[in-house]
Amino acid sequence: MASLGVRKISKKRPPIYLMGGSSLPLLMYDKFQAGQVNFPHLVERVSLIVIIAFGEAIVNLASYFNSETPITYAVLLFVSLCSMFAAM
């Protein structure tokens, strides 16, 4: 089976920014005030991130539609992308 552009996950140690980014909320917990969270704005931002992620999925999926890809595989990819939109 041909490579589908999937990268192998290396077994290296996680980068320092991942460790710092995941521990920063724990360090800043005392300064957090729940009254400052604007929930409708947060929902809007998360919705925009989801829309951008689906757009990127469409752009990346377009490279699989060529004359070498079997039609069943292309249809399966397209149906899976449509089902992600339906799940929203």
MODELLER restraints for C-alpha pairs under 7 A, 6 or more apart:
rsr = mdl.restraints
at = mdl.atoms
rsr.add(forms.Gaussian(group=physical.xy_distance, feature=features.Distance(at['CA:65:A'], at['CA:74:A']), mean=6.29, stdev=0.5))
